[in-house]
Amino acid sequence: MWGVVLSKIQSGKQWGSVSILYFSFQSQLVLIFLQWFLNDLIPDHVPQGVFHKVHINESYSSADAVITSLLSPFERWDGVYFLHIAQFGYTYENTIAFFPLFPKLVHYVSFAIYHTTFSTLNTTSCFTLSALLINAICFSLSSLVLYKLALIVSNKQFNFANVVLVLFLFNPSRVFFIAPYSEALFSLTSFLGLLCLYDNAWNIRSCMFFALSVTSRSNGLLNVGFIVHKYLCTMCVSYSQNLKRNKKPPYLSLMWNTVCLFCSLSFTITPFILYQVASRFLFCGTENVNLLPSYIISHAAKYDYVLPGTSQASYCKSSEFPYSYVQRNYWNVGFLRYFQFKQIPNFLLASPILLLIFYASYEYFIKYNKKDLLVNGQLFRINHYNSKHFNESFLFSYYLHGFCLSLFCFLCIHVQVSTRMLLSSSPLVYFIVGKYVTQRHHLANYCLLYFLFYCFAGLFLFTNYYPWT
């Protein structure tokens, strides 16, 4: 397999869609079996303060034993939350931190698996199998979309696009694209939204995919920056064309684009607002008390979890978002809250990805003097979405998004999450390293070593319940 991949990279030819989907799906299977084969080399860690699974009495067949042996090591950390939500819904207040699109998909696909296998698998196995199957499909499709994006921004430089694809297949957060996490789905929706921006038609499809990304993860809200940039490009081109023709400024066109921008932003942000409203109604409304099965209620009493209709949190009496409250109260997320001496190992763990983006952003914004381009409006030309050659000036929105997200990760959240958040949210890192490799930059080898080491180290550490990115 890997010999074929390397030969395709070196050939400098375009990969076909079928080949991309094949290698992406195959890489998923190879890493799963590699984890299964080598899992016993590292003893499992017993973490403290993790979310406890709800155990229910159900049958256990030989097929369930195979799935448990092969796939259960991926049920770690936040993956337990996602599977719980998929199986039981939002039964505890701390589950609000996890957005609904991925667990809903897992729920419906597991229902289909359970009935198409004629109940030979128990529900727990069906949910686990469903989550990993969805991620395998989403990751493969994300690979294809990323490859098309790389071809667009480089004007069909096949070597660059091939390198970007392989970087994605073995990225430092690869294990999170396999495990029951929403990273693969979020990447697919975000990348599709970006791809649709390059269409000259109205941006409704892009808004739709970005809205789905918001339904997958909260940081999907930052994707509205790409929509704003696209509309600013359209407005600037319309305005400059009229000036060249000595015509009056196109006030009607500018007004229409402003209205369209407002509607696009509203459409994209609406899923987040609806989710907050639904969460507040679920946990603050007293009519939701005692509507759950007894084993869910007894599990809550055992571990002191807050049930629907019983919350006394501040968001029930104010306009605060339930998501913000849960992140602050359960995960201690907030500005500079993670700046503690005991968290230095986590800062070191996240340092490669953060330093890479900060250094590349420094080169882009300062060293190459993008400030002057910003002042004269050249960063808002339509060439960003219709480039004729590979020009980093046309990656302004990617760099701005990546830098802002990196700064947010460094200052406001659990910093070790930076790696998987940045690598699933934007193609920027893959474009940066792809450029370094094709241009033989002095950092190219270090970046490749970082990608490979984190890819395989993360696979073994995460599946044995050790803290990872």
C-alpha positions, 0 to 999 in steps of 0.5 A: 500500500505505502509503496503505491502511495509514495510512487503516486506522490513522486509521479507528480500526477493527479490522483483519481477520486476513487484512489483517494477514497480507497487509500483513505479508507484503507489507512483507517483499517490499517491503523485500527488493526495496528492498534489491535495488534500492538495494544497490549504493549502498553498497559492501560492507564486508569484515569481519574475524573472521567465520565463513567459509562452507563452499563445495561444488561444485554446479550453478548455474542461472539460477534460482540466479543470481536467488536469489543476486542477490536474497537473498544480501545477507541472508546476513550475520554470524550468518545464516551460522552459522544456514545452516551449521548447517541445511546441515551440522549442528553441525560446529564448536564455535563453532556451539553458540551458536546454538540448534537450532529455527530451523536444523532448520526451515530444513533440513526446508523446504529439503529440501521445496523441493529436491524440489518444484522437481525439483532445479532449484535447488542446495542453497545456494539452497534453504537461503537460500530456506527461511530467508527463507520461514520468516521471512516466515511467522513474522513475518506470524503474529507480527504477528497475535498481537501485534495480538491482544495489543494488543487484549487489554491495551487492552480493544479500543482499536483505535487503539492496536492499529493503531499497535502493528501498524505499529510492528512492521511497521517496527521498528528491527530489521526486517532481522533478521526477514528475514535468516536469523536466529531473531528472527522464530521467537522472536517468534512462539513468545514472543508465542503463549506470552503470548497463551495466558496470557490463557486461563483454562485450564491453562497447558500451551499457554503452556508449550509455546510458551515451551519452543519459544522456549527451543529458539530462543534462550537468552533464552527462559529469561526467559519463565518469569517470565511463568509465575511471575507468572500462577501468583502471580496465581492463588494470590493471588486464591484466597487473598484470596477465602477471606479475604473469606469468612472461610474457612481459607486454601486450602492444598490449592489453594496446594499444587496450584498450587505443584506445577503451577508447578514442572512448568511451569517444568521443562517450559519449561527442559528444552529448554535442558538437553537441548541442553547435554547433547547439545552436551557429548556431541557435542564431548567424546565421542571416538566422534564424531571423523572422522565428518564429510565431508572438506571439513568437516574441511579447512575446520576445519583451515584456520580453526582450528575445533574439530571434534566429539569433539576439544574440550579445553574446560573444560565437558568436565571440569566441569558448566559449560554448553557454551553459556556456555563458547562465549559467553565464549571465542569472543565474550567475553561476560560481566559488564562485559566489553564496557565498553571505550573502543573499544565506545563506538560500539556503546553509542551504537547501542544507546542509543535502545532502552535509554534508552526502556525505562529511562525507561519503567520509571522512569515505571512503577515509580518515578513511578507508585509501583508499589512500593506496589502490589507491597507490598500484592499488587495486582500479582498480581491476576488482572486482569492477565490479564482486564482490563476497561480499559487500565490500565498496572498490568496490564503489570507482568510486561511491564515487569519482563521488559523491564527485566531483559532490558535490564539484562542486555543493557547489562551482560553481552553485546554491547550492540549486540545489545540492539535486536534482542533486546528487539524480538523478545523482548517486545511491551513496546517496541511497547506503550510507543511505541503509548501515546506515539503515541495519547496524543500524548506529547512523545516520540512523534515522536522514537520514530517517527523512531527506528523509521523511521531504524533500520528502513531504515538497518539494511536497507542497512548490514546487507546490505552487511556493516556492523556493525549491531544 
